[in-house]
Amino acid sequence: MNVVVVIDAVDRLNPVTDTSVGLLHAAQDRGATAWITTPAELSVIDGRPCATARTVWLAPARPAGGCNWTVADPWIRVGAPERIRLDDVDVIFMWVEPPLDGAYLAATFVLELVERAAVINDPRGLRACSEHLLPLQVPALIPPTVVSADVATLREFVALHKFAVLKPVDGFSGQGVYRLTDGDPNLQSLLDTATVRGTELVIAQQYLPEVECGNKRIFLVEGTPVGGVYRYPAAGDFRIGQPSAEAPITARDHHICAQLAPILAANGLRVAGIDVIGDHLIEVNITSPGALRKADALLGWSLCGDLLDHALGVTPSRRRLA
């Protein structure tokens, strides 16, 4: 059995928290050969998708308290590069972080040619769906939102709601996210900077004070919630911090997931991590849904292994994947 994880670069992996590392551990624990490759190492040769990939061997890891893992030094051994045919492997995880730049998009076109291996998530769905804009397809689930590059429109939105959160369309990990306040003398400057003087779309949403009670990350597989964790704003920062506790899946959460499930299925998005504040859907993370490995460490779960089992068509024996 062979499992390939497409990553940004091996030296960018964080073995303490990264879900991609958790997937590699899950493959190794199941006796599979674990491979890594990068978008630049994908290719099409004689019409078939290939990759220059490297086998990896991981040292044992154990939960270290909180959402981190204790790892050895060195924690990984990487084999020599080999050219492999992607149709000869069993599962391919596309786990490259946003933004969806030219290199990312080119990689999805190569992966779209794969016929026999399971590719998660479907490269066509990754191209078609924006993590920050996909929630606009279910307007009843989201807070008041405007997407615009027009600074006057954005100022009107802030004036209406008094407080708003501004974020780039292609942002990730909280980068470029601002809390805006009506009457702030810096407001014009912030909007000019965020929109590159009115030339790039941004997203503005009503600020939800319920965030103080936690932002809920819910993990979905095939549209079904399989677990959730609370994340709270860090001290002195309104943005969300690390997972800190198990979050119950409420009736409202199930309703949100049920509304999203057909959209995810239609786009081949088998795994997602959605962010919910109060009763509102905020984002749908589909490119490299994070926090699975963190939740495994924090709560003793096995989401990374369950996800691999699911991709292989094996019924997981663990409690978190229904």
KEKE-3310 file (N, C-alpha, C; in steps of 0.2 Angstrom, whole numbers, plus 5000, padded with zeros to 4 digits):
npx = (5004:5003:5004:5003:5008:5005:5015:5020:5034:5047:5055:5047:5037:5029:5032:5026:5013:5007:4994:4997:5009:5003:4995:5005:5011:5000:4999:5011:5009:5000:5007:5009:5018:5025:5025:5031:5029:5030:5021:5029:5035:5027:5021:5018:5019:5020:5007:5002:4999:5013:5025:5040:5045:5048:5051:5047:5052:5046:5050:5044:5030:5022:5008:5010:5004:4991:4989:5000:5013:5026:5041:5055:5072:5083:5066:5062:5066:5072:5070:5079:5075:5062:5055:5038:5022:5007:4995:4998:4998:4989:4982:4981:4984:4981:4989:4993:4996:4985:4990:4979:4989:4997:5006:4999:4987:4991:4996:4984:4978:4986:4984:4971:4971:4973:4967:4965:4969:4963:4960:4962:4958:4946:4954:4947:4937:4944:4949:4937:4930:4931:4938:4934:4924:4915:4905:4896:4886:4877:4868:4859:4866:4876:4885:4880:4887:4899:4907:4919:4929:4928:4931:4922:4910:4914:4916:4904:4898:4904:4901:4887:4887:4895:4906:4917:4924:4938:4945:4956:4952:4959:4966:4974:4977:4974:4981:4982:4970:4959:4951:4939:4933:4920:4923:4936:4951:4961:4954:4952:4965:4967:4958:4962:4974:4971:4963:4972:4972:4958:4958:4958:4947:4940:4934:4921:4914:4901:4906:4906:4902:4901:4912:4920:4916:4921:4927:4921:4929:4924:4925:4923:4918:4914:4904:4898:4898:4912:4918:4923:4931:4935:4941:4949:4951:4967:4977:4976:4973:4962:4960:4959:4965:4974:4967:4958:4948:4936:4922:4905:4894:4881:4862:4861:4873:4873:4863:4869:4880:4872:4866:4878:4883:4878:4884:4898:4899:4895:4906:4917:4923:4929:4934:4933:4935:4925:4922:4913:4905:4895:4879:4883:4890:4907:4919:4924:4936:4946:4957:4969:4964:4966:4971:4967:4977:4981:4969:4969:4980:4976:4964:4965:4960:4959:4959:4967:4971:4959:4954:4962:4959:4946:4948:4954:4944:4941:4932:4933:4939:4938:4931:4928:4924:4910)
npy = (4994:5011:5028:5045:5061:5077:5091:5107:5109:5099:5105:5114:5108:5105:5095:5094:5099:5098:5092:5086:5078:5070:5062:5055:5048:5040:5032:5025:5018:5009:5001:5005:5012:5027:5042:5058:5073:5088:5102:5107:5096:5087:5079:5076:5062:5054:5056:5052:5055:5059:5059:5066:5059:5055:5043:5042:5040:5040:5045:5038:5046:5055:5061:5077:5085:5097:5103:5098:5087:5076:5074:5065:5070:5067:5069:5063:5053:5055:5047:5044:5053:5047:5043:5041:5033:5041:5034:5022:5022:5021:5031:5049:5063:5080:5092:5105:5122:5137:5152:5149:5149:5151:5139:5130:5129:5123:5111:5105:5102:5092:5082:5080:5071:5059:5042:5030:5031:5037:5053:5066:5082:5082:5088:5096:5102:5109:5119:5125:5130:5142:5145:5155:5161:5151:5150:5159:5153:5148:5158:5160:5155:5162:5177:5194:5200:5207:5208:5216:5228:5241:5255:5264:5257:5247:5255:5260:5248:5245:5256:5254:5242:5244:5237:5226:5212:5211:5202:5195:5188:5176:5173:5165:5156:5167:5178:5194:5198:5209:5218:5230:5246:5257:5274:5274:5282:5276:5269:5272:5271:5257:5251:5255:5249:5235:5233:5236:5249:5249:5239:5226:5212:5211:5203:5208:5205:5206:5209:5196:5195:5183:5176:5177:5166:5156:5150:5137:5123:5112:5096:5088:5073:5067:5076:5074:5077:5074:5077:5090:5105:5118:5134:5148:5166:5172:5180:5197:5197:5197:5187:5169:5156:5142:5125:5120:5113:5100:5102:5102:5094:5103:5104:5115:5115:5103:5106:5116:5108:5099:5107:5111:5099:5094:5103:5101:5087:5088:5094:5085:5086:5079:5080:5092:5107:5116:5132:5139:5151:5155:5154:5154:5151:5153:5150:5138:5126:5118:5116:5112:5106:5111:5107:5093:5084:5091:5090:5077:5075:5083:5078:5064:5058:5050:5056:5058:5045:5039:5046:5042:5028:5029:5034:5024:5015:5008:5003:5013:5009:5017:5029:5042:5043:5042)
npz = (5000:4996:5001:4996:5001:4996:4999:5004:5007:5013:5023:5029:5036:5052:5064:5076:5076:5063:5052:5040:5044:5053:5044:5037:5048:5051:5039:5039:5052:5048:5040:5027:5013:5015:5006:5001:4991:4981:4974:4963:4959:4953:4938:4920:4910:4895:4895:4907:4924:4935:4948:4956:4970:4987:4999:5016:5033:5049:5066:5081:5089:5103:5112:5119:5129:5129:5113:5106:5100:5106:5098:5091:5088:5075:5068:5056:5042:5026:5010:4994:4979:4969:4953:4952:4947:4948:4947:4952:4966:4981:4989:4988:4996:4994:5001:5003:5008:5006:4997:4983:4971:4955:4954:4963:4956:4944:4949:4953:4941:4936:4945:4943:4932:4938:4939:4946:4959:4975:4977:4988:4993:4979:4965:4956:4964:4973:4965:4961:4972:4985:5000:5009:5002:4998:5009:5005:4997:5005:5011:5022:5033:5037:5045:5043:5028:5016:5001:4993:4983:4984:4993:4999:5000:5009:5020:5023:5027:5039:5046:5047:5055:5066:5071:5063:5054:5044:5030:5019:5003:4999:5010:5024:5040:5048:5043:5038:5043:5050:5064:5063:5067:5068:5066:5069:5067:5059:5050:5036:5031:5033:5025:5013:5012:5013:5002:4992:4987:4982:4972:4974:4979:4995:5010:5021:5037:5049:5065:5078:5094:5101:5098:5109:5117:5111:5095:5085:5078:5067:5061:5046:5037:5021:5022:5034:5052:5062:5074:5085:5090:5102:5100:5106:5106:5107:5121:5120:5107:5094:5086:5082:5093:5098:5097:5112:5119:5119:5108:5108:5096:5091:5088:5079:5073:5066:5057:5050:5044:5037:5027:5020:5015:5002:4994:4996:4992:4979:4974:4976:4988:5001:5013:5026:5036:5046:5052:5065:5073:5087:5080:5067:5052:5047:5039:5027:5027:5015:5008:5015:5028:5044:5061:5064:5068:5080:5087:5089:5098:5109:5113:5113:5101:5085:5072:5061:5057:5055:5045:5034:5034:5030:5017:5011:5011:5022:5036:5050:5066:5077:5088:5082:5069:5060)
capx = (5000:5006:5001:5007:5005:5008:5016:5024:5041:5048:5058:5041:5033:5030:5030:5023:5006:5004:4990:5001:5013:4999:4993:5011:5011:4994:5001:5017:5007:4996:5011:5010:5024:5023:5028:5030:5031:5028:5018:5034:5038:5022:5023:5014:5024:5017:5000:5000:5002:5018:5028:5046:5043:5053:5049:5049:5051:5045:5051:5038:5028:5017:5005:5015:5000:4989:4988:5006:5016:5033:5044:5062:5077:5078:5060:5060:5071:5069:5073:5081:5070:5061:5049:5032:5016:5002:4990:5000:4997:4982:4978:4985:4982:4983:4989:4997:4992:4984:4984:4979:4993:4998:5009:4994:4982:4994:4996:4977:4977:4990:4981:4964:4972:4974:4961:4964:4970:4959:4963:4958:4951:4946:4957:4942:4933:4949:4949:4930:4928:4935:4937:4931:4918:4910:4899:4891:4881:4872:4868:4855:4870:4882:4883:4880:4894:4900:4913:4920:4935:4926:4932:4916:4905:4916:4915:4896:4896:4907:4896:4881:4887:4899:4912:4917:4931:4940:4950:4958:4949:4963:4970:4974:4980:4973:4985:4979:4964:4958:4945:4937:4928:4917:4926:4943:4955:4965:4950:4953:4971:4967:4954:4966:4980:4968:4961:4977:4968:4952:4959:4957:4942:4941:4928:4920:4908:4899:4910:4902:4905:4900:4918:4923:4914:4924:4926:4921:4931:4920:4928:4918:4920:4909:4898:4896:4903:4915:4921:4924:4935:4934:4947:4948:4956:4973:4977:4978:4973:4955:4960:4958:4971:4975:4962:4959:4943:4931:4916:4899:4890:4874:4857:4862:4879:4871:4859:4874:4883:4867:4866:4884:4885:4877:4889:4904:4899:4895:4913:4922:4927:4927:4936:4933:4935:4922:4923:4907:4904:4888:4875:4885:4896:4912:4923:4924:4942:4946:4963:4973:4960:4971:4969:4966:4982:4981:4964:4971:4985:4973:4959:4966:4957:4963:4956:4971:4971:4952:4953:4966:4955:4940:4950:4956:4938:4941:4928:4937:4937:4939:4925:4926:4922:4904)
capy = (5000:5017:5034:5051:5067:5083:5096:5113:5107:5095:5109:5118:5104:5106:5088:5095:5100:5098:5087:5082:5074:5065:5058:5051:5043:5035:5028:5021:5014:5004:4997:5008:5016:5034:5046:5065:5076:5095:5103:5107:5089:5083:5079:5072:5059:5050:5057:5050:5059:5056:5063:5064:5058:5052:5039:5044:5036:5044:5042:5038:5053:5054:5068:5081:5089:5102:5101:5097:5081:5076:5071:5064:5074:5069:5066:5061:5052:5055:5043:5047:5055:5042:5045:5036:5034:5042:5029:5016:5022:5020:5037:5055:5069:5086:5095:5111:5128:5142:5153:5145:5153:5147:5133:5126:5127:5118:5104:5102:5100:5086:5077:5078:5066:5052:5038:5024:5032:5041:5060:5070:5083:5082:5094:5101:5105:5114:5125:5128:5133:5147:5143:5161:5163:5146:5151:5164:5149:5147:5165:5160:5152:5167:5183:5199:5200:5211:5206:5222:5231:5248:5257:5267:5252:5244:5260:5260:5242:5246:5261:5250:5237:5247:5233:5221:5209:5211:5197:5194:5182:5171:5172:5159:5156:5173:5183:5200:5199:5215:5220:5237:5249:5263:5280:5273:5286:5272:5265:5273:5268:5250:5248:5256:5244:5229:5232:5238:5255:5248:5235:5219:5211:5208:5201:5211:5202:5208:5206:5192:5195:5176:5173:5176:5160:5151:5148:5130:5120:5105:5092:5084:5068:5066:5080:5072:5080:5068:5079:5097:5108:5125:5138:5155:5172:5173:5186:5203:5196:5195:5181:5163:5153:5134:5121:5120:5109:5097:5106:5097:5096:5105:5103:5120:5113:5097:5109:5119:5103:5096:5112:5111:5092:5093:5107:5098:5081:5090:5096:5080:5089:5073:5082:5099:5109:5122:5137:5141:5156:5155:5150:5157:5148:5158:5148:5131:5125:5112:5115:5108:5107:5110:5105:5086:5082:5095:5087:5070:5076:5086:5074:5057:5055:5047:5058:5057:5038:5038:5049:5038:5022:5031:5035:5017:5011:5003:5006:5014:5006:5022:5032:5048:5043:5038)
capz = (5000:4995:5002:4994:5003:4992:5004:5002:5007:5019:5029:5031:5040:5059:5066:5083:5075:5056:5050:5035:5047:5056:5039:5036:5053:5050:5034:5042:5057:5044:5036:5020:5011:5015:5001:5000:4985:4981:4967:4958:4957:4949:4930:4916:4906:4891:4896:4913:4930:4939:4953:4959:4977:4992:5005:5023:5039:5055:5073:5085:5092:5108:5114:5124:5133:5125:5106:5103:5100:5107:5093:5092:5084:5070:5068:5050:5037:5019:5005:4988:4975:4964:4949:4953:4943:4953:4947:4955:4973:4984:4991:4987:5000:4992:5008:5002:5011:5002:4993:4977:4966:4949:4956:4966:4951:4940:4952:4953:4934:4935:4949:4939:4928:4941:4938:4950:4966:4978:4978:4993:4990:4972:4963:4953:4969:4976:4960:4960:4979:4989:5007:5012:4998:4998:5013:5002:4994:5010:5015:5029:5038:5038:5047:5037:5024:5010:4997:4988:4983:4985:5000:5001:5002:5015:5026:5024:5030:5045:5049:5049:5060:5071:5072:5058:5053:5037:5028:5011:4999:4998:5016:5029:5046:5051:5040:5035:5046:5055:5067:5061:5072:5065:5069:5070:5062:5055:5046:5029:5029:5034:5020:5007:5012:5012:4995:4987:4985:4978:4966:4976:4983:5002:5014:5028:5040:5056:5071:5082:5101:5103:5098:5116:5120:5107:5088:5085:5072:5066:5056:5042:5032:5017:5024:5041:5057:5066:5080:5085:5095:5103:5099:5109:5105:5111:5125:5117:5100:5093:5081:5085:5095:5097:5100:5119:5122:5114:5107:5107:5090:5092:5083:5074:5069:5062:5052:5045:5040:5032:5021:5016:5013:4995:4990:4997:4988:4972:4972:4978:4994:5005:5020:5027:5043:5045:5057:5067:5079:5088:5076:5061:5048:5045:5034:5025:5025:5011:5005:5020:5034:5049:5068:5065:5072:5086:5091:5091:5103:5114:5116:5112:5096:5080:5066:5055:5055:5053:5038:5030:5034:5026:5010:5009:5011:5028:5041:5056:5072:5082:5089:5080:5062:5060)
cpx = (5004:5002:5005:5003:5009:5008:5019:5031:5042:5051:5053:5037:5035:5028:5026:5015:5003:5000:4993:5005:5009:4996:4999:5012:5006:4996:5006:5014:5003:5000:5012:5017:5022:5027:5027:5032:5028:5024:5023:5036:5033:5023:5018:5018:5020:5009:4997:5003:5007:5021:5035:5045:5049:5049:5051:5048:5051:5047:5045:5037:5023:5014:5009:5011:4998:4988:4994:5008:5023:5036:5052:5066:5082:5071:5058:5067:5068:5073:5075:5075:5069:5055:5044:5026:5011:4996:4992:5000:4990:4978:4983:4981:4985:4983:4993:4993:4991:4990:4985:4982:4993:5001:5004:4989:4985:4994:4989:4976:4980:4986:4974:4965:4973:4967:4960:4965:4965:4963:4959:4962:4952:4949:4952:4938:4938:4949:4942:4928:4933:4933:4933:4925:4913:4904:4894:4885:4876:4871:4864:4860:4875:4880:4883:4887:4894:4907:4914:4927:4934:4926:4926:4911:4907:4915:4908:4895:4898:4903:4890:4881:4892:4906:4911:4924:4932:4945:4951:4954:4953:4968:4970:4978:4980:4977:4981:4972:4964:4951:4944:4932:4926:4920:4933:4947:4959:4961:4951:4959:4971:4963:4958:4971:4977:4966:4966:4974:4963:4953:4958:4951:4944:4934:4927:4914:4907:4903:4905:4905:4905:4907:4922:4921:4917:4922:4926:4924:4928:4923:4923:4921:4914:4902:4895:4901:4905:4919:4922:4928:4934:4941:4945:4953:4961:4973:4980:4977:4966:4954:4960:4965:4971:4968:4963:4954:4939:4925:4910:4896:4883:4869:4859:4868:4877:4867:4864:4878:4878:4866:4872:4885:4884:4882:4896:4904:4899:4902:4919:4926:4925:4929:4936:4933:4931:4922:4916:4908:4897:4884:4877:4891:4900:4916:4922:4931:4943:4952:4968:4970:4964:4967:4967:4971:4983:4975:4965:4976:4981:4968:4959:4962:4962:4960:4960:4971:4964:4951:4956:4962:4949:4942:4952:4950:4937:4937:4932:4934:4936:4932:4923:4924:4916:4903)
cpy = (5006:5023:5040:5057:5073:5088:5102:5112:5104:5100:5114:5114:5105:5099:5089:5096:5099:5091:5082:5077:5068:5060:5053:5046:5038:5030:5023:5016:5008:5000:4999:5011:5023:5038:5054:5068:5083:5096:5104:5101:5085:5084:5075:5069:5054:5050:5055:5054:5055:5061:5061:5064:5055:5049:5042:5039:5040:5041:5042:5045:5051:5061:5071:5085:5095:5099:5099:5089:5081:5072:5070:5069:5069:5065:5062:5059:5052:5052:5047:5048:5049:5045:5039:5038:5035:5037:5022:5016:5021:5027:5043:5060:5075:5091:5101:5117:5133:5147:5149:5149:5148:5140:5128:5124:5122:5111:5101:5099:5093:5081:5075:5072:5059:5049:5033:5026:5037:5048:5064:5077:5083:5089:5099:5105:5110:5120:5129:5132:5137:5146:5149:5163:5158:5147:5155:5160:5147:5153:5165:5158:5157:5173:5188:5200:5204:5209:5212:5224:5239:5250:5260:5262:5248:5249:5260:5254:5242:5251:5258:5246:5239:5243:5227:5218:5209:5206:5197:5188:5176:5170:5166:5160:5163:5179:5188:5201:5205:5216:5228:5240:5256:5269:5279:5277:5282:5268:5265:5270:5260:5247:5249:5251:5237:5228:5234:5244:5254:5244:5228:5218:5209:5206:5205:5207:5206:5205:5202:5192:5188:5173:5172:5170:5154:5150:5140:5128:5113:5102:5088:5079:5066:5070:5079:5074:5074:5070:5087:5099:5115:5128:5145:5160:5171:5180:5192:5203:5194:5189:5175:5160:5145:5131:5120:5115:5105:5101:5101:5099:5097:5103:5109:5118:5107:5101:5112:5114:5100:5101:5112:5104:5091:5097:5104:5091:5083:5092:5091:5082:5084:5075:5089:5101:5116:5126:5140:5146:5157:5151:5151:5153:5154:5156:5140:5129:5118:5111:5110:5109:5106:5108:5098:5083:5085:5092:5080:5070:5078:5081:5066:5054:5052:5049:5057:5050:5036:5040:5045:5031:5023:5031:5028:5012:5006:5007:5007:5011:5011:5026:5038:5048:5039:5035)
cpz = (5000:4996:5000:4998:5000:4997:5000:5001:5013:5025:5031:5036:5048:5062:5073:5082:5068:5055:5045:5038:5050:5051:5037:5041:5053:5044:5036:5047:5054:5040:5029:5019:5011:5010:5002:4994:4986:4974:4962:4955:4954:4942:4927:4911:4902:4893:4903:4919:4934:4944:4955:4967:4981:4997:5011:5028:5045:5061:5076:5089:5098:5110:5120:5129:5128:5118:5102:5104:5102:5102:5094:5087:5082:5070:5061:5046:5030:5014:4999:4984:4970:4960:4950:4949:4948:4953:4950:4963:4975:4985:4990:4991:4997:4998:5008:5004:5005:5002:4987:4971:4960:4950:4958:4960:4946:4943:4952:4946:4933:4939:4947:4935:4931:4941:4943:4958:4969:4980:4983:4995:4983:4970:4959:4958:4972:4971:4960:4966:4982:4996:5011:5008:4997:5002:5010:4998:4999:5014:5021:5034:5041:5041:5041:5034:5018:5007:4992:4988:4984:4992:5003:5004:5008:5021:5028:5028:5037:5049:5051:5055:5066:5072:5066:5057:5046:5036:5021:5009:5000:5005:5020:5035:5050:5049:5037:5037:5051:5058:5066:5065:5068:5069:5071:5065:5057:5049:5038:5026:5029:5027:5013:5006:5010:5005:4990:4984:4980:4972:4968:4981:4990:5005:5020:5031:5047:5061:5076:5089:5104:5102:5104:5119:5116:5100:5088:5078:5072:5060:5052:5037:5028:5020:5031:5046:5061:5072:5079:5091:5096:5103:5102:5106:5110:5115:5120:5109:5099:5089:5085:5087:5094:5100:5108:5122:5117:5114:5105:5100:5091:5086:5077:5070:5064:5056:5047:5041:5035:5026:5017:5013:5005:4991:4990:4992:4981:4969:4974:4984:5000:5013:5021:5034:5043:5052:5059:5073:5081:5084:5069:5058:5046:5039:5033:5023:5021:5008:5009:5027:5040:5056:5069:5070:5079:5090:5093:5097:5110:5117:5115:5106:5091:5073:5060:5052:5052:5046:5033:5029:5029:5018:5007:5009:5017:5033:5048:5062:5078:5082:5086:5073:5061:5053)
residu = (MET:ASN:VAL:VAL:VAL:VAL:ILE:ASP:ALA:VAL:ASP:ARG:LEU:ASN:PRO:VAL:THR:ASP:THR:SER:VAL:GLY:LEU:LEU:HIS:ALA:ALA:GLN:ASP:ARG:GLY:ALA:THR:ALA:TRP:ILE:THR:THR:PRO:ALA:GLU:LEU:SER:VAL:ILE:ASP:GLY:ARG:PRO:CYS:ALA:THR:ALA:ARG:THR:VAL:TRP:LEU:ALA:PRO:ALA:ARG:PRO:ALA:GLY:GLY:CYS:ASN:TRP:THR:VAL:ALA:ASP:PRO:TRP:ILE:ARG:VAL:GLY:ALA:PRO:GLU:ARG:ILE:ARG:LEU:ASP:ASP:VAL:ASP:VAL:ILE:PHE:MET:TRP:VAL:GLU:PRO:PRO:LEU:ASP:GLY:ALA:TYR:LEU:ALA:ALA:THR:PHE:VAL:LEU:GLU:LEU:VAL:GLU:ARG:ALA:ALA:VAL:ILE:ASN:ASP:PRO:ARG:GLY:LEU:ARG:ALA:CYS:SER:GLU:HIS:LEU:LEU:PRO:LEU:GLN:VAL:PRO:ALA:LEU:ILE:PRO:PRO:THR:VAL:VAL:SER:ALA:ASP:VAL:ALA:THR:LEU:ARG:GLU:PHE:VAL:ALA:LEU:HIS:LYS:PHE:ALA:VAL:LEU:LYS:PRO:VAL:ASP:GLY:PHE:SER:GLY:GLN:GLY:VAL:TYR:ARG:LEU:THR:ASP:GLY:ASP:PRO:ASN:LEU:GLN:SER:LEU:LEU:ASP:THR:ALA:THR:VAL:ARG:GLY:THR:GLU:LEU:VAL:ILE:ALA:GLN:GLN:TYR:LEU:PRO:GLU:VAL:GLU:CYS:GLY:ASN:LYS:ARG:ILE:PHE:LEU:VAL:GLU:GLY:THR:PRO:VAL:GLY:GLY:VAL:TYR:ARG:TYR:PRO:ALA:ALA:GLY:ASP:PHE:ARG:ILE:GLY:GLN:PRO:SER:ALA:GLU:ALA:PRO:ILE:THR:ALA:ARG:ASP:HIS:HIS:ILE:CYS:ALA:GLN:LEU:ALA:PRO:ILE:LEU:ALA:ALA:ASN:GLY:LEU:ARG:VAL:ALA:GLY:ILE:ASP:VAL:ILE:GLY:ASP:HIS:LEU:ILE:GLU:VAL:ASN:ILE:THR:SER:PRO:GLY:ALA:LEU:ARG:LYS:ALA:ASP:ALA:LEU:LEU:GLY:TRP:SER:LEU:CYS:GLY:ASP:LEU:LEU:ASP:HIS:ALA:LEU:GLY:VAL:THR:PRO:SER:ARG:ARG:ARG:LEU:ALA)
# end
